[in-house]
Amino acid sequence: MRTSSVLVTGANGEIGHGLITRLAASGRPIVTIDIAPLEPALARLVRREFTGSITDTALLERVLSEFEIDLVFHLAALLSTRSEFTPMTAHEVNVEGTLNLLEFAHHEGESHGRPVVFLYPSSIAAYGLPDLETKTRVHRVREDEWNTPTTMYGCNKLYCEHLGRYYAKHYKQLAADSTAGRVDFRCVRFPGLISAVTVPSGGTSDYAPEMIHAAARGEPYACFVRPDTRIPLMTMPDAIDALVRLASGPRERLTRTAYNLAAFSPTAEQICDVVQKTFPRAAITWQVDPKRQRIVDSWPAEVDDTTARRDWGFAPRYDFKAAFDDYLIPTIRERYSL
Ligand code: AKB
């Protein structure tokens, strides 16, 4: 008998940490795939850990043969900055890896006769605004606007949203025995995420969490974007809540494939001000990297998340003030024993 379980890919990443802790508390057996062995504290929470790549279809077949997966959180990805240095690898992991996972989920759904719920974190990188003037003018961007990403990662995310929709609704539509609907694909477009317990790597929204963690560790930080830079951000607990909530929302209420999520959109300078107030010895300077700045300038300052709120009750706990007062500062102080 195969055991009914949840599969988490990219389990060692920032979202994986928070998500596994949350899922473990609910008692559901968890199976993970990550390119690196899980940290011991995480490994203790999972039923089975597979170390390997999502591009390895033999590995996915082993998971399929041993576990009855009815929920997938497909988190594995190369983020935007890293993807610009290795676009072919980004495509392989972000697109071909996702295609493998969708195919895997389709076969799981076929084998146990129920649709597999497939959660996919897309990103504000799926947007591409042509210039700063437009960014200032358009303000709260809706899901179907400005879908012209400038990064490999953004292109990968946008395309995979469409792949998910294809598997859910149109898979092999010309076959005599069309089997669409084995994958129940659900997707959020995450803002830049800030965790108090982990530090990201390889992203372009990383300036926000990097600034906070560097200040807490007493290290100097040279911010690579201008002080007036503004993109949507969200705390990690709210991101985890959103994934878990969307996973359990009734299918018939979902009117979109990909949902915007918004929490707060401070400028880099506003973040710096709070960080400096909290850690008065923080040494933050501005050393703009024009290329990374261009990427962040192509992302919207704010997104419209009306549909997520309406369809499945998305409601972030933390606005900008609460994010610092109630989550980041107390948790970071504890983490660095301040
Ligand atoms: C990145 O910076 O690449 C990610 C994202 C915004 O999706 N954090």
Residues whose N, C-alpha, C, O or C-beta is under 5 A from the ligand:
A	BS01	AKB	L79 S80 T81 S123 A125 F190 P191 G192 G202 G203 T204 S205 D206
